[in-house]
Amino acid sequence: MKSTRTTQVNPLVVWIAAIASLGACQSAKPPVLYSLPEPSVREFRGAKRAFVRWKSIGVEKHIEARDTSAAVREALERAIHLDPMESNPLLHGLIGDLELDLAEGLTHGSELDAHRQEIDARIDAAIRAYGRSLGIEEDGYAAREDYIPARLGLVRVELLSAQLASQTRDFANEREHLQRARKALQLVRAAHAALVRGPQTDSPTAIIGIPLLQSESPGFSDPALSPLDASSFQENLIAEHLEWSVGNPRLLSARERPTDLGQSLEKRLRGRILELEGRLALQEGQLDLPSAGQDKRRRLRQLLVSWRDTLRQAQQFDPSNVGIAMSRAHVELSLDEDPKRALTILENLLFLSTGECNPMVLAMREPLRLLIQAQTIVYLDTPNETNFNRARRYCEEVQNQAVLFQDAPDVDCACAFFLGVHRRDAGRLERVLALAHHADTQNRLTRERCSRLADAARSELERLAMHEQNERASR
């Protein structure tokens, strides 16, 4: 049935536009432009501003971070309430991403058991939101089961659930979740293939800042909407969804979205699919590793090398994806071949060479952790002033943000060491020795970094003691 909803035109409305042309008559078709009602758009903009603030304050500031993430969800829910269009999966899909990001963030640190109830609740909330986005929940929007961002979210849900089962050594449950992830990926591939071979517009998909220019806002299944228009409509929704990325500098400004935002849509989606396929293969391989011995180490290294190759390929499709870049840096450090590779990846991600660091990325916990780990190794291998000052600056950023790394003792050791040396603070250097002595970790590389930092701290303490002794003698 054709929609009869009317929308009031307002030049401030910024939403989704699809430019379509029908090749059958070889004549240009007037643009068909779509918009939410103005109150819904205001809430959507507010949600995006709250999202930027949430992602820019550092995940360890739990109270402020959770309050801000709640503001994001509340604004999205108000936008849903104010939007009567029954074919829009974007808002529910974003809520699913929000809940899943919060659940993943709670898995960091040494207090996983204390957060497990909240993690499970947020995973359930994410599943419900994705179900509404896909139209498979009774209270959701009209069926749109090929909406790829929500399908990708469901794969992430299963991979996170498998990770949690692994940490509790529930291997049967872990295998079940991995099997579900593989089935979910099959649906993602099918939806991506349909998007690739579906109706295509002659002109590029555009997201532009103008309101709806007609009195009706059709849905995906509206008879008045041609398949070409429906395809463009869906592409624009997906492009808008992908824009909610922590690595997107446009989120930090009020500038208009570029009209070419959707042009690389298929490649960006392919990059995300590849990353999830590689993560699934890694988790499946780890589940089947031998219990111990040289064969386990050899096969684990093979898995990591394959994971690195997949990430390289994924980043070629989606070069601005922060998650893929951080995973690449992490696996480079895990392989322990050349820490400068990880540094290069992270510096490119953060634009450190240009001095225009994206504060949203820098405020995240993971990039800082990886930067300090990589730069610490480089300094310990080549202890010069340049490498020292770089590591010190990263440690000062950690201190400024009040970030804690209870699950990464080598990072705490590094921060205590570099700041202790810089400020000639014997107390901090003594803390390095205590942290290294009590570092409870099964990770060989982490233990080695702590041990090497402790040796360097002892040398510095001896130097400080000698300096004080000489000063007293000179008086």
WOJO-V37097 format. One record per residue. N is the residue number from 1. RES is the residue in three letters. SS is DSSP state (2 for helix, 1 for strand, 0 for the rest). D_LAST is the distance of its C-alpha to the last C-alpha in whole Angstrom. Layout:
BEGIN
n=<N	N>
res=<RES	RES>
ss=<SS	SS>
d_last=<D_LAST	D_LAST>
END
This chain:
BEGIN
n=<1	2	3	4	5	6	7	8	9	10	11	12	13	14	15	16	17	18	19	20	21	22	23	24	25	26	27	28	29	30	31	32	33	34	35	36	37	38	39	40	41	42	43	44	45	46	47	48	49	50	51	52	53	54	55	56	57	58	59	60	61	62	63	64	65	66	67	68	69	70	71	72	73	74	75	76	77	78	79	80	81	82	83	84	85	86	87	88	89	90	91	92	93	94	95	96	97	98	99	100	101	102	103	104	105	106	107	108	109	110	111	112	113	114	115	116	117	118	119	120	121	122	123	124	125	126	127	128	129	130	131	132	133	134	135	136	137	138	139	140	141	142	143	144	145	146	147	148	149	150	151	152	153	154	155	156	157	158	159	160	161	162	163	164	165	166	167	168	169	170	171	172	173	174	175	176	177	178	179	180	181	182	183	184	185	186	187	188	189	190	191	192	193	194	195	196	197	198	199	200	201	202	203	204	205	206	207	208	209	210	211	212	213	214	215	216	217	218	219	220	221	222	223	224	225	226	227	228	229	230	231	232	233	234	235	236	237	238	239	240	241	242	243	244	245	246	247	248	249	250	251	252	253	254	255	256	257	258	259	260	261	262	263	264	265	266	267	268	269	270	271	272	273	274	275	276	277	278	279	280	281	282	283	284	285	286	287	288	289	290	291	292	293	294	295	296	297	298	299	300	301	302	303	304	305	306	307	308	309	310	311	312	313	314	315	316	317	318	319	320	321	322	323	324	325	326	327	328	329	330	331	332	333	334	335	336	337	338	339	340	341	342	343	344	345	346	347	348	349	350	351	352	353	354	355	356	357	358	359	360	361	362	363	364	365	366	367	368	369	370	371	372	373	374	375	376	377	378	379	380	381	382	383	384	385	386	387	388	389	390	391	392	393	394	395	396	397	398	399	400	401	402	403	404	405	406	407	408	409	410	411	412	413	414	415	416	417	418	419	420	421	422	423	424	425	426	427	428	429	430	431	432	433	434	435	436	437	438	439	440	441	442	443	444	445	446	447	448	449	450	451	452	453	454	455	456	457	458	459	460	461	462	463	464	465	466	467	468	469	470	471	472	473	474	475>
res=<MET	LYS	SER	THR	ARG	THR	THR	GLN	VAL	ASN	PRO	LEU	VAL	VAL	TRP	ILE	ALA	ALA	ILE	ALA	SER	LEU	GLY	ALA	CYS	GLN	SER	ALA	LYS	PRO	PRO	VAL	LEU	TYR	SER	LEU	PRO	GLU	PRO	SER	VAL	ARG	GLU	PHE	ARG	GLY	ALA	LYS	ARG	ALA	PHE	VAL	ARG	TRP	LYS	SER	ILE	GLY	VAL	GLU	LYS	HIS	ILE	GLU	ALA	ARG	ASP	THR	SER	ALA	ALA	VAL	ARG	GLU	ALA	LEU	GLU	ARG	ALA	ILE	HIS	LEU	ASP	PRO	MET	GLU	SER	ASN	PRO	LEU	LEU	HIS	GLY	LEU	ILE	GLY	ASP	LEU	GLU	LEU	ASP	LEU	ALA	GLU	GLY	LEU	THR	HIS	GLY	SER	GLU	LEU	ASP	ALA	HIS	ARG	GLN	GLU	ILE	ASP	ALA	ARG	ILE	ASP	ALA	ALA	ILE	ARG	ALA	TYR	GLY	ARG	SER	LEU	GLY	ILE	GLU	GLU	ASP	GLY	TYR	ALA	ALA	ARG	GLU	ASP	TYR	ILE	PRO	ALA	ARG	LEU	GLY	LEU	VAL	ARG	VAL	GLU	LEU	LEU	SER	ALA	GLN	LEU	ALA	SER	GLN	THR	ARG	ASP	PHE	ALA	ASN	GLU	ARG	GLU	HIS	LEU	GLN	ARG	ALA	ARG	LYS	ALA	LEU	GLN	LEU	VAL	ARG	ALA	ALA	HIS	ALA	ALA	LEU	VAL	ARG	GLY	PRO	GLN	THR	ASP	SER	PRO	THR	ALA	ILE	ILE	GLY	ILE	PRO	LEU	LEU	GLN	SER	GLU	SER	PRO	GLY	PHE	SER	ASP	PRO	ALA	LEU	SER	PRO	LEU	ASP	ALA	SER	SER	PHE	GLN	GLU	ASN	LEU	ILE	ALA	GLU	HIS	LEU	GLU	TRP	SER	VAL	GLY	ASN	PRO	ARG	LEU	LEU	SER	ALA	ARG	GLU	ARG	PRO	THR	ASP	LEU	GLY	GLN	SER	LEU	GLU	LYS	ARG	LEU	ARG	GLY	ARG	ILE	LEU	GLU	LEU	GLU	GLY	ARG	LEU	ALA	LEU	GLN	GLU	GLY	GLN	LEU	ASP	LEU	PRO	SER	ALA	GLY	GLN	ASP	LYS	ARG	ARG	ARG	LEU	ARG	GLN	LEU	LEU	VAL	SER	TRP	ARG	ASP	THR	LEU	ARG	GLN	ALA	GLN	GLN	PHE	ASP	PRO	SER	ASN	VAL	GLY	ILE	ALA	MET	SER	ARG	ALA	HIS	VAL	GLU	LEU	SER	LEU	ASP	GLU	ASP	PRO	LYS	ARG	ALA	LEU	THR	ILE	LEU	GLU	ASN	LEU	LEU	PHE	LEU	SER	THR	GLY	GLU	CYS	ASN	PRO	MET	VAL	LEU	ALA	MET	ARG	GLU	PRO	LEU	ARG	LEU	LEU	ILE	GLN	ALA	GLN	THR	ILE	VAL	TYR	LEU	ASP	THR	PRO	ASN	GLU	THR	ASN	PHE	ASN	ARG	ALA	ARG	ARG	TYR	CYS	GLU	GLU	VAL	GLN	ASN	GLN	ALA	VAL	LEU	PHE	GLN	ASP	ALA	PRO	ASP	VAL	ASP	CYS	ALA	CYS	ALA	PHE	PHE	LEU	GLY	VAL	HIS	ARG	ARG	ASP	ALA	GLY	ARG	LEU	GLU	ARG	VAL	LEU	ALA	LEU	ALA	HIS	HIS	ALA	ASP	THR	GLN	ASN	ARG	LEU	THR	ARG	GLU	ARG	CYS	SER	ARG	LEU	ALA	ASP	ALA	ALA	ARG	SER	GLU	LEU	GLU	ARG	LEU	ALA	MET	HIS	GLU	GLN	ASN	GLU	ARG	ALA	SER	ARG>
ss=<0	0	0	0	0	0	0	0	0	0	0	0	0	0	0	0	1	1	0	0	0	1	0	0	0	0	1	0	0	0	0	1	1	0	0	0	0	2	2	2	2	2	2	2	2	2	2	2	2	2	2	2	2	2	2	0	0	0	0	0	0	2	2	2	2	2	2	2	2	2	2	2	2	2	2	2	2	2	2	2	2	0	0	0	0	0	0	0	0	2	2	2	2	2	2	2	2	2	2	2	2	2	2	2	2	0	0	0	0	0	0	2	2	2	2	2	2	2	2	2	2	2	2	2	2	2	2	2	2	2	2	2	2	0	0	0	0	0	0	0	0	0	0	0	0	0	0	2	2	2	2	2	2	2	2	2	2	2	2	2	2	2	2	2	2	2	2	0	0	0	2	2	2	2	2	2	2	2	2	2	2	2	2	2	2	2	2	2	2	2	2	2	2	2	2	2	2	0	0	0	0	0	0	0	0	0	0	0	0	0	0	0	0	0	0	0	0	0	0	0	0	0	0	0	0	0	2	2	2	2	2	2	2	2	2	2	2	2	2	2	2	2	2	0	0	0	0	0	2	2	2	2	0	0	0	0	0	0	0	0	0	0	0	0	2	2	2	2	2	2	2	2	2	2	2	2	2	2	2	2	2	2	2	2	2	2	2	0	0	0	0	0	0	2	2	2	2	2	2	2	2	2	2	2	2	2	2	2	2	2	2	2	2	2	2	2	2	0	0	0	0	2	2	2	2	2	2	2	2	2	2	2	2	2	2	0	0	0	2	2	2	2	2	2	2	2	2	2	2	2	0	0	0	0	0	0	0	0	2	2	2	2	0	0	2	2	2	2	2	2	2	2	2	2	2	2	2	2	2	2	2	0	0	0	2	2	2	2	2	2	2	2	2	2	2	2	2	2	2	2	2	0	0	0	0	0	0	0	2	2	2	2	2	2	2	2	2	2	2	2	2	2	2	0	0	2	2	2	2	2	2	2	2	2	2	2	2	0	0	0	0	0	0	2	2	2	2	2	2	2	2	2	2	2	2	2	2	2	2	2	2	2	2	2	2	2	2	2	2	2	2	2	2	2	0>
d_last=<95	93	91	91	88	87	84	83	82	78	76	73	74	72	74	75	78	80	82	85	88	91	92	95	97	94	93	90	90	88	85	85	82	81	78	78	79	76	75	74	72	70	69	68	66	64	64	63	60	59	59	56	54	54	53	51	48	48	50	47	47	50	51	51	53	56	56	57	59	61	61	62	65	66	67	69	71	72	73	75	77	77	79	82	82	83	82	78	76	73	72	72	71	68	67	68	65	63	64	63	60	58	60	58	55	55	55	52	49	49	52	55	57	56	57	60	63	61	61	65	66	64	66	69	69	68	71	74	72	73	76	77	76	78	81	81	81	83	81	80	81	84	84	82	81	80	77	74	71	72	73	70	68	71	70	66	67	69	66	63	66	66	62	62	65	63	60	62	63	67	68	72	71	68	71	73	71	70	74	74	72	74	77	75	74	78	78	76	77	80	79	77	80	82	80	80	84	85	86	84	84	84	81	78	77	75	73	74	73	76	79	82	85	87	89	88	85	87	86	85	89	91	94	93	90	91	89	87	86	85	83	81	80	79	77	75	74	73	71	70	68	66	65	63	60	56	56	58	57	60	59	56	58	62	63	67	67	68	72	71	69	72	73	71	71	73	70	68	70	70	67	66	69	68	64	66	68	65	64	67	67	64	64	68	66	63	66	68	65	65	63	61	60	60	63	61	58	61	63	60	59	62	62	59	60	63	61	59	62	64	61	61	65	64	62	64	66	64	61	59	59	56	57	58	55	53	55	55	51	51	54	52	49	51	53	49	50	48	46	46	50	49	46	49	51	49	47	51	52	49	49	46	46	48	45	48	47	50	48	51	50	46	47	49	47	48	47	44	44	45	43	40	42	43	39	37	40	39	36	35	38	36	33	32	31	34	35	32	32	36	35	33	35	38	35	34	38	39	36	38	41	40	42	42	43	43	46	43	40	39	39	37	35	34	34	31	29	30	28	26	24	25	23	20	22	22	24	27	26	27	30	31	31	33	36	36	37	39	41	45	46	49	48	47	45	43	42	41	39	37	37	35	33	32	31	29	27	26	25	23	21	20	19	17	16	15	13	11	10	9	7	5	5	4	0>
END
